[in-house]
Amino acid sequence: MHRLISSPLGALLDTPTYERFKLERLPFELRLLRLGAMASALGSSDADELIARLGVKSEVPMKMRRRLARGLVHFARARAAREEISRRWERAFWGEPWPPPGREELVHLEIERRVRTRRCLVPQRTLGFFAADVSFDPIAFHVPSPGEVAARWALEIARPELLYGLPAELPAIERSRALPGPAGPEYLIRFRSPSRIGDVVHARVFEPERREEVAATFIYAGGLFTACDDVVYWPEEEAMGRGLAAQGYRVILLAPPWHGRRAPAGKASGEAILSAGPEGLFHLCAAGAQEMAVLIAWARELGSSVVGIGGTSTGALVAQAVCGRARSFPRGMRPDIAFLAGAALRLDEAMLDAPLAERMGLSRAILEAGWTREALACLREVFDPPSEPGIPPERIHAVLGLSDPFLPATLGRELLRAWHVPEGNITLRPGGQVGLLLHLVRDSDARLTIAGALRRAARAVRA
């Protein structure tokens, strides 16, 4: 898949036509993801129960119910296969089996885990017909009212530094066994989130072949709905992880809050962010920033004199939060450079006015929960980063999509101007979220930009 996208044929995907196709198809894809998550949480083949949980509003014909029941039987087999391989994978990578698993066994288990997990996350074969033929909400919204948010987050809204603050004692980080990757050893790490979420954070680490020469680490977070390494092809893994590791850098790909293995039961990867509306988005920014700060400190413990951060879409919102709040972090937890594939101020406006927010039903759900523009604007201090970045502006690089349907380029430009980021550090591209991701995968420009920024920062440290 990566070779195809990177080939001349892949240029056919980097077009406005393909972007429109993906946006038109998005409601179906979200319904399919939600269907897989709900079927996994259900744990049975009860079609009537699943229909009720999905909140299907119209009457489902008996023929379709019987077909769904048969599909759920096949899905149950896929789920059992995923659970079986996951147990073996957990023991091989995180346990102490004897004799220790060899290279071929580790690679086989990793590939099988991804294949079987994807069949449950994206149940096209078993349940795709239901997502295509039956109408139900792509996202199950449960947006808290302004009063509920104020009651839960009163102190943090008044003092955002509490929301983005770090604990006195950082969580311990656990490492898995490594397996050989195309660019060097790869392994996973996990630790308890220092945020209110309190779940287990997962990240994947890509080491260059000659690890003794690693002077810089780059930490990256993917965009909304990414399933991370729960799927066979993870674009950021090839474009950022292995692409930069091949150039001699350590790369850490962070699974953002509520994505991948961090998705709550019954929720698709990333769904929990949007389903909670404003609360979900500022909680993502804060929790992701705290987790990224922990990874910065860990990378420095490994000997990295320079640590960069970055992200795409909502991952970029996490990275911009780290940049903005870095002054209040301990020195060893501040990044040296940043790469933002997307950026924005005034996220309250984006949630109501951005075309993608309207298409997914987010804008309507927020208004129905009792939010007004004035009430949303009161949350800007927790949504938006401070007016000055916590790292030198010349060390911040950004690429913006001129027709981004979720993070409008105008709001991104406004943030970068406020931060006095040099114009030469900003790339404007046609297209939106899809185009930005394809740019990262197809072109080497982004990797060259990141590698160059890391090199310059390393030279400054040595000087």
Buried (B, 14 or more C-beta within 10 A) or exposed (E): EBEEBBEEEBEEBBBEEBBEEBBEEBBEBBBBBBBBBBBBEBEEBBBEEBBEBBEBEEEBEEEBBEBBBEBBEBBBEBBEBBEEBBEBBEEBBEBEEEEEBEEEBBBBBBEBBBBBBBBBBBBBEBBBBBBEEBEBBBBBBEBBBBEEBBEBBEEBBEEBEEBBBBEEEBBEBEEBBBBEBEBBBBBBBBBBBBBEBEBBBBBBBBBBBEBEEBBBBBBBBBBBBBBBBBBEEBBBBBBBBBBBBBBBBBBBBBBBBBBBBBBBEBBBBBBBBBBBBBBBBBBBBBBBBBBBBBBBBBBBEEEBBBBBBBBBBBBBBBBBBBBBBBEBBEEEBBBBBBBBBBBBBBBBBBBBBBBBBBBBBBBBBBBEBEBEEEBBEBBBBBBBBBEEBBBEBBBBBBBBBBBBBBBBBBBBBBBBEBBEBEEEBBBEBEBBBBBBBBBBBBBEEBBEBBBEBBBBBBEEEEE
